[in-house]
Amino acid sequence: MGPFIVYRNNVQGELRLSDDQKQSLQERLPATLQETTRVFENLRNLQAKERKKVMQSFRQKTGEKLWAFLKQTLTAEQLKSSSSWNYSMKDRPPWWVAPRS
């Protein structure tokens, strides 16, 4: 899940996001969802191997865009705690599996 976990309410609470930070995330979400929808619509016509390739590329690009945004939006302390977002599943922090709020 990487940086996308920041959209979960429980993660935003752990990071103690300000109202302005939460608003910035919310304002960014529709464009992200629209882009994701377009990619998924285009996947229907692809073979499995090509779908996997497109999805890997898409995940990488959108993750990089989100990290760039987060580096501008979060404080240094919040970014420092974000290093735990990339834990492997066996080492994940407790909130990783919390239900979506």
C-alpha positions, -999 to +999 in steps of 0.1 A: +000+000+000+029+024+006+021+060+008-016+055-002-023+044+034-022+081+043-058+083+030-070+061+059-085+081+088-067+061+114-034+068+098-042+105+095-050+104+133-017+087+141+002+113+121-019+140+138-026+157+105-038+193+107-072+202+092-053+219+063-033+188+056-064+167+056-081+191+033-051+190+009-053+152+008-091+154+002-086+179-026-060+156-043-081+124-040-106+130-069-079+134-095-061+103-082-093+083-084-101+096-119-066+086-131-070+052-115-104+047-131-089+055-165-061+030-161-085+002-149-108+009-179-079+005-203-068-028-186-099-046-198-085-049-234-050-061-224-036-096-220-027-107-184+011-101-189+006-066-203-020-058-175+006-067-149+032-045-166+008-015-169-002-019-132+033-021-120+042+011-139+011+028-127+017+020-091+052+032-092+043+065-110+013+073-087+033+063-056+061+087-067+036+115-073+020+110-039+054+109-021+063+142-038+030+157-027+035+143+009+070+158+011+054+192+005+024+186+027+037+168+058+061+180+085+095+165+089+083+146+120+053+132+101+075+121+072+099+104+096+071+083+110+060+075+074+090+053+070+070+026+088+045+027+059+067+003+038+069-025+064+065-060+050+033-076+060+049-096+087+064-065+102+035-042+097+025-017+123-008-025+141-028+001+123-019-015+089-048-039+092-072-016+109-106-014+091-110+015+067-127+044+086 
